[in-house]
Protein backbone atom coordinates (compact mmCIF):
# COMPACT_ATOMS: atom_id res chain seq x y z
CA UNK A 1 0.00 0.00 0.00
CA UNK A 2 1.22 3.49 -0.83
CA UNK A 3 0.99 5.31 2.53
CA UNK A 4 0.87 8.77 0.95
CA UNK A 5 -2.21 8.09 -1.17
CA UNK A 6 -3.84 5.16 0.62
CA UNK A 7 -3.75 3.32 -2.71
CA UNK A 8 -3.56 -0.46 -2.85
CA UNK A 9 -2.93 -2.64 -5.91
CA UNK A 10 -4.42 -6.06 -6.61
CA UNK A 11 -2.57 -7.93 -9.33
CA UNK A 12 -4.18 -10.56 -11.51
CA UNK A 13 -2.86 -12.50 -14.48
CA UNK A 14 -4.33 -10.11 -17.07
CA UNK A 15 -5.28 -6.97 -15.16
CA UNK A 16 -4.15 -5.03 -12.10
CA UNK A 17 -6.80 -3.11 -10.18
CA UNK A 18 -5.89 -0.28 -7.83
CA UNK A 19 -8.12 1.11 -5.12
CA UNK A 20 -7.72 4.50 -3.45
CA UNK A 21 -9.77 4.35 -0.25
CA UNK A 22 -9.79 8.11 0.33
CA UNK A 23 -11.64 8.68 -2.95
CA UNK A 24 -14.28 5.98 -2.48
CA UNK A 25 -17.87 7.19 -2.04
CA UNK A 26 -19.21 3.67 -1.35
CA UNK A 27 -21.64 3.65 -4.27
CA UNK A 28 -21.01 -0.14 -4.51
CA UNK A 29 -21.11 -0.17 -8.32
CA UNK A 30 -18.21 -2.61 -8.22
CA UNK A 31 -19.80 -4.98 -5.70
CA UNK A 32 -23.13 -5.03 -7.54
CA UNK A 33 -21.47 -5.22 -10.94
CA UNK A 34 -19.08 -8.11 -10.32
CA UNK A 35 -19.44 -9.68 -6.86
CA UNK A 36 -17.13 -12.55 -7.79
CA UNK A 37 -14.28 -10.00 -8.05
CA UNK A 38 -15.34 -7.28 -5.57
CA UNK A 39 -16.47 -8.64 -2.20
CA UNK A 40 -16.01 -6.46 0.89
CA UNK A 41 -16.59 -9.42 3.23
CA UNK A 42 -13.50 -11.21 1.90
CA UNK A 43 -9.77 -10.48 2.16
CA UNK A 44 -8.37 -9.46 -0.17
CA UNK A 45 -11.63 -7.83 -1.19
CA UNK A 46 -10.57 -7.45 -4.84
CA UNK A 47 -9.65 -10.60 -6.76
CA UNK A 48 -8.97 -9.57 -10.38
CA UNK A 49 -8.77 -13.16 -11.62
CA UNK A 50 -12.37 -13.81 -10.52
CA UNK A 51 -13.65 -12.80 -13.96
CA UNK A 52 -12.48 -12.03 -17.47
CA UNK A 53 -10.19 -8.97 -17.56
CA UNK A 54 -12.53 -7.20 -19.98
CA UNK A 55 -15.45 -7.53 -17.58
CA UNK A 56 -13.31 -6.35 -14.66
CA UNK A 57 -12.25 -3.28 -16.67
CA UNK A 58 -15.87 -2.58 -17.62
CA UNK A 59 -16.98 -2.58 -13.97
CA UNK A 60 -14.00 -0.51 -12.83
CA UNK A 61 -14.90 2.13 -15.43
CA UNK A 62 -18.32 2.46 -13.74
CA UNK A 63 -16.76 3.64 -10.46
CA UNK A 64 -18.31 7.07 -9.95
CA UNK A 65 -15.52 8.45 -7.75
CA UNK A 66 -12.47 7.19 -9.63
CA UNK A 67 -11.34 5.25 -6.55
CA UNK A 68 -10.90 2.17 -8.73
CA UNK A 69 -8.50 2.13 -11.66
CA UNK A 70 -7.01 -0.62 -13.76
CA UNK A 71 -4.13 -1.48 -16.00
CA UNK A 72 -4.36 -4.29 -18.50
CA UNK A 73 -1.25 -6.47 -18.46
CA UNK A 74 -2.38 -8.78 -21.25
CA UNK A 75 -2.29 -6.26 -24.10
CA UNK A 76 -6.03 -5.62 -23.88
CA UNK A 77 -7.61 -2.19 -24.09
CA UNK A 78 -6.95 0.31 -21.35
CA UNK A 79 -6.30 2.03 -19.12
CA UNK A 80 -9.26 4.29 -19.69
CA UNK A 81 -9.32 7.90 -18.57
CA UNK A 82 -10.39 8.33 -14.99
CA UNK A 83 -13.83 9.94 -14.72
CA UNK A 84 -15.27 11.12 -11.46
CA UNK A 85 -18.88 11.66 -10.60
CA UNK A 86 -18.35 15.43 -10.92
CA UNK A 87 -17.43 14.95 -14.59
CA UNK A 88 -20.55 12.97 -15.49
N, CA, C and O atoms as a Tinker XYZ file with bonds, in Angstrom:
   352  protein
     1  N      0.847000   -1.173000    0.000000    73     2
     2  CA     0.000000    0.000000    0.000000    64     1     3
     3  C      0.889000    1.231000    0.000000    63     2     4     5
     4  O      1.896000    1.276000    0.706000    81     3
     5  N      0.519000    2.223000   -0.788000    73     3     6
     6  CA     1.225000    3.485000   -0.829000    64     5     7
     7  C      0.674000    4.356000    0.294000    63     6     8     9
     8  O     -0.465000    4.815000    0.210000    81     7
     9  N      1.454000    4.589000    1.335000    73     7    10
    10  CA     0.991000    5.306000    2.528000    64     9    11
    11  C      0.578000    6.744000    2.232000    63    10    12    13
    12  O     -0.296000    7.284000    2.910000    81    11
    13  N      1.189000    7.366000    1.237000    73    11    14
    14  CA     0.872000    8.767000    0.952000    64    13    15
    15  C     -0.503000    8.920000    0.314000    63    14    16    17
    16  O     -1.168000    9.933000    0.534000    81    15
    17  N     -0.940000    7.952000   -0.461000    73    15    18
    18  CA    -2.206000    8.093000   -1.171000    64    17    19
    19  C     -3.256000    7.102000   -0.702000    63    18    20    21
    20  O     -4.400000    7.169000   -1.151000    81    19
    21  N     -2.905000    6.194000    0.178000    73    19    22
    22  CA    -3.838000    5.163000    0.622000    64    21    23
    23  C     -4.337000    4.353000   -0.565000    63    22    24    25
    24  O     -5.512000    3.993000   -0.635000    81    23
    25  N     -3.429000    4.067000   -1.504000    73    23    26
    26  CA    -3.748000    3.315000   -2.711000    64    25    27
    27  C     -3.173000    1.913000   -2.594000    63    26    28    29
    28  O     -2.017000    1.735000   -2.211000    81    27
    29  N     -3.984000    0.929000   -2.922000    73    27    30
    30  CA    -3.563000   -0.457000   -2.852000    64    29    31
    31  C     -3.774000   -1.104000   -4.221000    63    30    32    33
    32  O     -4.768000   -0.833000   -4.894000    81    31
    33  N     -2.841000   -1.951000   -4.625000    73    31    34
    34  CA    -2.929000   -2.642000   -5.915000    64    33    35
    35  C     -3.227000   -4.112000   -5.716000    63    34    36    37
    36  O     -2.741000   -4.744000   -4.778000    81    35
    37  N     -4.036000   -4.644000   -6.619000    73    35    38
    38  CA    -4.423000   -6.056000   -6.614000    64    37    39
    39  C     -4.090000   -6.606000   -7.996000    63    38    40    41
    40  O     -4.752000   -6.282000   -8.982000    81    39
    41  N     -3.061000   -7.438000   -8.053000    73    39    42
    42  CA    -2.571000   -7.930000   -9.332000    64    41    43
    43  C     -3.212000   -9.253000   -9.708000    63    42    44    45
    44  O     -3.293000  -10.179000   -8.900000    81    43
    45  N     -3.663000   -9.323000  -10.943000    73    43    46
    46  CA    -4.175000  -10.556000  -11.512000    64    45    47
    47  C     -3.294000  -10.969000  -12.678000    63    46    48    49
    48  O     -2.294000  -10.311000  -12.965000    81    47
    49  N     -3.652000  -12.034000  -13.340000    73    47    50
    50  CA    -2.863000  -12.503000  -14.479000    64    49    51
    51  C     -2.946000  -11.545000  -15.665000    63    50    52    53
    52  O     -1.960000  -11.364000  -16.379000    81    51
    53  N     -4.104000  -10.932000  -15.883000    73    51    54
    54  CA    -4.326000  -10.107000  -17.068000    64    53    55
    55  C     -4.616000   -8.647000  -16.777000    63    54    56    57
    56  O     -4.588000   -7.815000  -17.683000    81    55
    57  N     -4.893000   -8.330000  -15.523000    73    55    58
    58  CA    -5.278000   -6.967000  -15.160000    64    57    59
    59  C     -4.872000   -6.698000  -13.713000    63    58    60    61
    60  O     -4.957000   -7.576000  -12.855000    81    59
    61  N     -4.435000   -5.481000  -13.465000    73    59    62
    62  CA    -4.151000   -5.026000  -12.101000    64    61    63
    63  C     -5.157000   -3.940000  -11.764000    63    62    64    65
    64  O     -5.332000   -2.988000  -12.525000    81    63
    65  N     -5.810000   -4.082000  -10.632000    73    63    66
    66  CA    -6.803000   -3.113000  -10.176000    64    65    67
    67  C     -6.218000   -2.377000   -8.980000    63    66    68    69
    68  O     -5.680000   -3.002000   -8.066000    81    67
    69  N     -6.320000   -1.053000   -8.983000    73    67    70
    70  CA    -5.893000   -0.276000   -7.830000    64    69    71
    71  C     -7.112000    0.383000   -7.197000    63    70    72    73
    72  O     -8.075000    0.747000   -7.871000    81    71
    73  N     -7.033000    0.520000   -5.886000    73    71    74
    74  CA    -8.120000    1.109000   -5.116000    64    73    75
    75  C     -7.551000    2.183000   -4.207000    63    74    76    77
    76  O     -6.615000    1.935000   -3.448000    81    75
    77  N     -8.120000    3.377000   -4.288000    73    75    78
    78  CA    -7.716000    4.499000   -3.448000    64    77    79
    79  C     -8.849000    4.780000   -2.468000    63    78    80    81
    80  O     -9.838000    5.422000   -2.820000    81    79
    81  N     -8.700000    4.301000   -1.252000    73    79    82
    82  CA    -9.768000    4.347000   -0.249000    64    81    83
    83  C    -10.268000    5.757000    0.026000    63    82    84    85
    84  O    -11.467000    5.947000    0.232000    81    83
    85  N     -9.397000    6.739000    0.035000    73    83    86
    86  CA    -9.791000    8.107000    0.327000    64    85    87
    87  C    -10.724000    8.718000   -0.694000    63    86    88    89
    88  O    -11.418000    9.689000   -0.394000    81    87
    89  N    -10.756000    8.166000   -1.900000    73    87    90
    90  CA   -11.642000    8.682000   -2.954000    64    89    91
    91  C    -12.986000    7.974000   -2.985000    63    90    92    93
    92  O    -13.941000    8.492000   -3.564000    81    91
    93  N    -13.077000    6.812000   -2.379000    73    91    94
    94  CA   -14.277000    5.978000   -2.478000    64    93    95
    95  C    -15.485000    6.654000   -1.838000    63    94    96    97
    96  O    -15.400000    7.191000   -0.733000    81    95
    97  N    -16.614000    6.619000   -2.551000    73    95    98
    98  CA   -17.867000    7.186000   -2.036000    64    97    99
    99  C    -18.860000    6.082000   -1.689000    63    98   100   101
   100  O    -20.016000    6.363000   -1.370000    81    99
   101  N    -18.420000    4.842000   -1.751000    73    99   102
   102  CA   -19.209000    3.672000   -1.346000    64   101   103
   103  C    -20.520000    3.540000   -2.115000    63   102   104   105
   104  O    -21.553000    3.191000   -1.544000    81   103
   105  N    -20.466000    3.820000   -3.405000    73   103   106
   106  CA   -21.636000    3.652000   -4.265000    64   105   107
   107  C    -21.905000    2.174000   -4.539000    63   106   108   109
   108  O    -23.019000    1.814000   -4.922000    81   107
   109  N    -20.917000    1.324000   -4.352000    73   107   110
   110  CA   -21.007000   -0.135000   -4.510000    64   109   111
   111  C    -21.286000   -0.577000   -5.935000    63   110   112   113
   112  O    -21.796000   -1.677000   -6.145000    81   111
   113  N    -20.963000    0.251000   -6.917000    73   111   114
   114  CA   -21.109000   -0.166000   -8.316000    64   113   115
   115  C    -20.267000   -1.406000   -8.597000    63   114   116   117
   116  O    -20.685000   -2.288000   -9.347000    81   115
   117  N    -19.097000   -1.474000   -8.002000    73   115   118
   118  CA   -18.205000   -2.609000   -8.224000    64   117   119
   119  C    -18.790000   -3.886000   -7.630000    63   118   120   121
   120  O    -18.803000   -4.930000   -8.283000    81   119
   121  N    -19.267000   -3.806000   -6.406000    73   119   122
   122  CA   -19.799000   -4.976000   -5.701000    64   121   123
   123  C    -21.046000   -5.503000   -6.418000    63   122   124   125
   124  O    -21.199000   -6.711000   -6.599000    81   123
   125  N    -21.922000   -4.606000   -6.820000    73   123   126
   126  CA   -23.130000   -5.027000   -7.544000    64   125   127
   127  C    -22.803000   -5.516000   -8.948000    63   126   128   129
   128  O    -23.445000   -6.434000   -9.460000    81   127
   129  N    -21.806000   -4.901000   -9.562000    73   127   130
   130  CA   -21.475000   -5.221000  -10.940000    64   129   131
   131  C    -20.735000   -6.526000  -11.126000    63   130   132   133
   132  O    -20.920000   -7.199000  -12.140000    81   131
   133  N    -19.899000   -6.901000  -10.171000    73   131   134
   134  CA   -19.082000   -8.106000  -10.321000    64   133   135
   135  C    -18.712000   -8.649000   -8.941000    63   134   136   137
   136  O    -17.559000   -8.556000   -8.522000    81   135
   137  N    -19.693000   -9.216000   -8.237000    73   135   138
   138  CA   -19.440000   -9.677000   -6.863000    64   137   139
   139  C    -18.405000  -10.784000   -6.756000    63   138   140   141
   140  O    -17.829000  -10.982000   -5.686000    81   139
   141  N    -18.155000  -11.511000   -7.840000    73   139   142
   142  CA   -17.134000  -12.553000   -7.790000    64   141   143
   143  C    -15.725000  -11.969000   -7.764000    63   142   144   145
   144  O    -14.772000  -12.682000   -7.448000    81   143
   145  N    -15.576000  -10.687000   -8.089000    73   143   146
   146  CA   -14.284000  -10.002000   -8.046000    64   145   147
   147  C    -14.215000   -9.043000   -6.856000    63   146   148   149
   148  O    -13.196000   -8.977000   -6.168000    81   147
   149  N    -15.295000   -8.303000   -6.615000    73   147   150
   150  CA   -15.341000   -7.282000   -5.570000    64   149   151
   151  C    -16.263000   -7.744000   -4.452000    63   150   152   153
   152  O    -17.483000   -7.755000   -4.616000    81   151
   153  N    -15.688000   -8.123000   -3.321000    73   151   154
   154  CA   -16.468000   -8.644000   -2.195000    64   153   155
   155  C    -15.869000   -8.099000   -0.906000    63   154   156   157
   156  O    -14.809000   -8.547000   -0.469000    81   155
   157  N    -16.550000   -7.129000   -0.300000    73   155   158
   158  CA   -16.011000   -6.463000    0.885000    64   157   159
   159  C    -15.962000   -7.356000    2.124000    63   158   160   161
   160  O    -15.327000   -6.993000    3.115000    81   159
   161  N    -16.614000   -8.503000    2.087000    73   159   162
   162  CA   -16.588000   -9.422000    3.230000    64   161   163
   163  C    -15.382000  -10.361000    3.179000    63   162   164   165
   164  O    -15.162000  -11.139000    4.108000    81   163
   165  N    -14.618000  -10.294000    2.122000    73   163   166
   166  CA   -13.498000  -11.212000    1.897000    64   165   167
   167  C    -12.188000  -10.427000    1.901000    63   166   168   169
   168  O    -12.179000   -9.233000    1.602000    81   167
   169  N    -11.104000  -11.081000    2.231000    73   167   170
   170  CA    -9.773000  -10.478000    2.163000    64   169   171
   171  C     -8.877000  -11.341000    1.301000    63   170   172   173
   172  O     -8.788000  -12.539000    1.570000    81   171
   173  N     -8.212000  -10.830000    0.295000    73   171   174
   174  CA    -8.370000   -9.463000   -0.171000    64   173   175
   175  C     -9.754000   -9.263000   -0.799000    63   174   176   177
   176  O    -10.338000  -10.207000   -1.331000    81   175
   177  N    -10.264000   -8.059000   -0.738000    73   175   178
   178  CA   -11.629000   -7.826000   -1.191000    64   177   179
   179  C    -11.735000   -7.685000   -2.708000    63   178   180   181
   180  O    -12.831000   -7.756000   -3.264000    81   179
   181  N    -10.600000   -7.484000   -3.376000    73   179   182
   182  CA   -10.573000   -7.450000   -4.843000    64   181   183
   183  C     -9.736000   -8.622000   -5.323000    63   182   184   185
   184  O     -8.573000   -8.767000   -4.945000    81   183
   185  N    -10.342000   -9.457000   -6.161000    73   183   186
   186  CA    -9.648000  -10.605000   -6.763000    64   185   187
   187  C     -9.804000  -10.502000   -8.273000    63   186   188   189
   188  O    -10.772000  -11.017000   -8.832000    81   187
   189  N     -8.850000   -9.835000   -8.944000    73   187   190
   190  CA    -8.969000   -9.567000  -10.375000    64   189   191
   191  C     -9.136000  -10.803000  -11.250000    63   190   192   193
   192  O     -9.713000  -10.710000  -12.333000    81   191
   193  N     -8.652000  -11.944000  -10.812000    73   191   194
   194  CA    -8.768000  -13.159000  -11.617000    64   193   195
   195  C    -10.120000  -13.850000  -11.453000    63   194   196   197
   196  O    -10.326000  -14.938000  -11.990000    81   195
   197  N    -11.040000  -13.231000  -10.718000    73   195   198
   198  CA   -12.365000  -13.813000  -10.519000    64   197   199
   199  C    -13.277000  -13.711000  -11.722000    63   198   200   201
   200  O    -14.353000  -14.310000  -11.736000    81   199
   201  N    -12.865000  -12.960000  -12.738000    73   199   202
   202  CA   -13.654000  -12.802000  -13.958000    64   201   203
   203  C    -12.710000  -12.420000  -15.095000    63   202   204   205
   204  O    -11.537000  -12.121000  -14.871000    81   203
   205  N    -13.229000  -12.435000  -16.288000    73   203   206
   206  CA   -12.482000  -12.030000  -17.468000    64   205   207
   207  C    -12.002000  -10.579000  -17.306000    63   206   208   209
   208  O    -12.742000   -9.733000  -16.806000    81   207
   209  N    -10.771000  -10.298000  -17.726000    73   207   210
   210  CA   -10.193000   -8.967000  -17.561000    64   209   211
   211  C    -11.045000   -7.879000  -18.213000    63   210   212   213
   212  O    -11.121000   -6.765000  -17.694000    81   211
   213  N    -11.676000   -8.181000  -19.322000    73   211   214
   214  CA   -12.535000   -7.204000  -19.982000    64   213   215
   215  C    -13.734000   -6.828000  -19.133000    63   214   216   217
   216  O    -14.117000   -5.659000  -19.078000    81   215
   217  N    -14.323000   -7.798000  -18.477000    73   215   218
   218  CA   -15.454000   -7.528000  -17.580000    64   217   219
   219  C    -15.004000   -6.737000  -16.360000    63   218   220   221
   220  O    -15.700000   -5.823000  -15.918000    81   219
   221  N    -13.837000   -7.086000  -15.814000    73   219   222
   222  CA   -13.309000   -6.347000  -14.662000    64   221   223
   223  C    -13.105000   -4.890000  -15.058000    63   222   224   225
   224  O    -13.506000   -3.991000  -14.319000    81   223
   225  N    -12.491000   -4.645000  -16.203000    73   223   226
   226  CA   -12.253000   -3.283000  -16.668000    64   225   227
   227  C    -13.568000   -2.537000  -16.858000    63   226   228   229
   228  O    -13.672000   -1.363000  -16.502000    81   227
   229  N    -14.558000   -3.201000  -17.407000    73   227   230
   230  CA   -15.867000   -2.581000  -17.623000    64   229   231
   231  C    -16.479000   -2.109000  -16.303000    63   230   232   233
   232  O    -17.005000   -0.998000  -16.224000    81   231
   233  N    -16.413000   -2.939000  -15.278000    73   231   234
   234  CA   -16.984000   -2.583000  -13.975000    64   233   235
   235  C    -16.152000   -1.486000  -13.305000    63   234   236   237
   236  O    -16.715000   -0.579000  -12.692000    81   235
   237  N    -14.843000   -1.555000  -13.412000    73   235   238
   238  CA   -13.996000   -0.513000  -12.826000    64   237   239
   239  C    -14.317000    0.842000  -13.461000    63   238   240   241
   240  O    -14.336000    1.857000  -12.766000    81   239
   241  N    -14.566000    0.869000  -14.759000    73   239   242
   242  CA   -14.897000    2.134000  -15.428000    64   241   243
   243  C    -16.199000    2.735000  -14.916000    63   242   244   245
   244  O    -16.420000    3.934000  -15.088000    81   243
   245  N    -17.063000    1.948000  -14.297000    73   243   246
   246  CA   -18.322000    2.456000  -13.739000    64   245   247
   247  C    -18.148000    3.153000  -12.386000    63   246   248   249
   248  O    -19.083000    3.788000  -11.899000    81   247
   249  N    -16.989000    3.045000  -11.786000    73   247   250
   250  CA   -16.756000    3.636000  -10.460000    64   249   251
   251  C    -16.977000    5.145000  -10.526000    63   250   252   253
   252  O    -16.236000    5.843000  -11.218000    81   251
   253  N    -17.979000    5.658000   -9.823000    73   251   254
   254  CA   -18.313000    7.073000   -9.953000    64   253   255
   255  C    -17.297000    8.032000   -9.331000    63   254   256   257
   256  O    -17.272000    9.209000   -9.688000    81   255
   257  N    -16.474000    7.559000   -8.424000    73   255   258
   258  CA   -15.521000    8.451000   -7.750000    64   257   259
   259  C    -14.122000    8.386000   -8.341000    63   258   260   261
   260  O    -13.304000    9.267000   -8.074000    81   259
   261  N    -13.829000    7.373000   -9.132000    73   259   262
   262  CA   -12.475000    7.186000   -9.631000    64   261   263
   263  C    -11.567000    6.502000   -8.626000    63   262   264   265
   264  O    -10.351000    6.465000   -8.814000    81   263
   265  N    -12.141000    5.962000   -7.561000    73   263   266
   266  CA   -11.338000    5.255000   -6.553000    64   265   267
   267  C    -10.735000    3.976000   -7.113000    63   266   268   269
   268  O     -9.668000    3.543000   -6.678000    81   267
   269  N    -11.413000    3.378000   -8.072000    73   267   270
   270  CA   -10.905000    2.175000   -8.732000    64   269   271
   271  C    -10.297000    2.560000  -10.074000    63   270   272   273
   272  O    -10.845000    3.378000  -10.813000    81   271
   273  N     -9.166000    1.958000  -10.367000    73   271   274
   274  CA    -8.505000    2.128000  -11.661000    64   273   275
   275  C     -7.957000    0.776000  -12.069000    63   274   276   277
   276  O     -7.877000   -0.142000  -11.253000    81   275
   277  N     -7.586000    0.656000  -13.312000    73   275   278
   278  CA    -7.011000   -0.616000  -13.755000    64   277   279
   279  C     -5.939000   -0.392000  -14.795000    63   278   280   281
   280  O     -5.856000    0.655000  -15.437000    81   279
   281  N     -5.119000   -1.422000  -14.935000    73   279   282
   282  CA    -4.126000   -1.476000  -15.998000    64   281   283
   283  C     -4.164000   -2.884000  -16.563000    63   282   284   285
   284  O     -4.005000   -3.862000  -15.833000    81   283
   285  N     -4.374000   -2.979000  -17.864000    73   283   286
   286  CA    -4.356000   -4.293000  -18.504000    64   285   287
   287  C     -2.908000   -4.719000  -18.678000    63   286   288   289
   288  O     -2.078000   -3.931000  -19.132000    81   287
   289  N     -2.602000   -5.946000  -18.325000    73   287   290
   290  CA    -1.249000   -6.472000  -18.462000    64   289   291
   291  C     -1.178000   -7.549000  -19.532000    63   290   292   293
   292  O     -0.140000   -8.182000  -19.730000    81   291
   293  N     -2.311000   -7.750000  -20.227000    73   291   294
   294  CA    -2.380000   -8.781000  -21.255000    64   293   295
   295  C     -2.446000   -8.207000  -22.663000    63   294   296   297
   296  O     -2.697000   -8.936000  -23.622000    81   295
   297  N     -2.221000   -6.898000  -22.790000    73   295   298
   298  CA    -2.285000   -6.261000  -24.097000    64   297   299
   299  C     -3.686000   -5.834000  -24.489000    63   298   300   301
   300  O     -3.892000   -5.320000  -25.589000    81   299
   301  N     -4.653000   -6.039000  -23.604000    73   299   302
   302  CA    -6.025000   -5.621000  -23.877000    64   301   303
   303  C     -6.168000   -4.113000  -23.799000    63   302   304   305
   304  O     -5.213000   -3.409000  -23.471000    81   303
   305  N     -7.351000   -3.620000  -24.099000    73   303   306
   306  CA    -7.608000   -2.188000  -24.088000    64   305   307
   307  C     -7.520000   -1.606000  -22.691000    63   306   308   309
   308  O     -7.914000   -2.243000  -21.714000    81   307
   309  N     -7.005000   -0.403000  -22.605000    73   307   310
   310  CA    -6.948000    0.315000  -21.346000    64   309   311
   311  C     -5.561000    0.844000  -21.110000    63   310   312   313
   312  O     -4.683000    0.577000  -21.929000    81   311
   313  N     -5.306000    1.561000  -20.072000    73   311   314
   314  CA    -6.304000    2.030000  -19.118000    64   313   315
   315  C     -7.148000    3.139000  -19.715000    63   314   316   317
   316  O     -6.706000    3.860000  -20.609000    81   315
   317  N     -8.332000    3.263000  -19.227000    73   315   318
   318  CA    -9.264000    4.289000  -19.689000    64   317   319
   319  C     -9.065000    5.528000  -18.838000    63   318   320   321
   320  O     -8.580000    5.447000  -17.710000    81   319
   321  N     -9.442000    6.675000  -19.382000    73   319   322
   322  CA    -9.323000    7.898000  -18.572000    64   321   323
   323  C    -10.168000    7.786000  -17.305000    63   322   324   325
   324  O    -11.255000    7.208000  -17.314000    81   323
   325  N     -9.664000    8.334000  -16.252000    73   323   326
   326  CA   -10.393000    8.326000  -14.987000    64   325   327
   327  C    -11.478000    9.390000  -15.073000    63   326   328   329
   328  O    -11.207000   10.543000  -15.409000    81   327
   329  N    -12.714000    8.991000  -14.765000    73   327   330
   330  CA   -13.828000    9.936000  -14.717000    64   329   331
   331  C    -14.396000    9.907000  -13.312000    63   330   332   333
   332  O    -14.581000    8.841000  -12.726000    81   331
   333  N    -14.665000   11.062000  -12.790000    73   331   334
   334  CA   -15.265000   11.124000  -11.465000    64   333   335
   335  C    -16.721000   11.499000  -11.598000    63   334   336   337
   336  O    -17.161000   11.928000  -12.665000    81   335
   337  N    -17.465000   11.342000  -10.533000    73   335   338
   338  CA   -18.884000   11.659000  -10.601000    64   337   339
   339  C    -19.127000   13.135000  -10.903000    63   338   340   341
   340  O    -20.189000   13.477000  -11.423000    81   339
   341  N    -18.191000   14.009000  -10.598000    73   339   342
   342  CA   -18.349000   15.431000  -10.917000    64   341   343
   343  C    -18.280000   15.669000  -12.418000    63   342   344   345
   344  O    -18.837000   16.648000  -12.913000    81   343
   345  N    -17.598000   14.776000  -13.156000    73   343   346
   346  CA   -17.426000   14.946000  -14.595000    64   345   347
   347  C    -18.579000   14.351000  -15.398000    63   346   348   349
   348  O    -18.651000   14.562000  -16.609000    81   347
   349  N    -19.459000   13.634000  -14.771000    73   347   350
   350  CA   -20.551000   12.971000  -15.490000    64   349   351
   351  C    -21.756000   13.850000  -15.611000    63   350   352
   352  O    -22.763000   13.442000  -16.189000    81   351
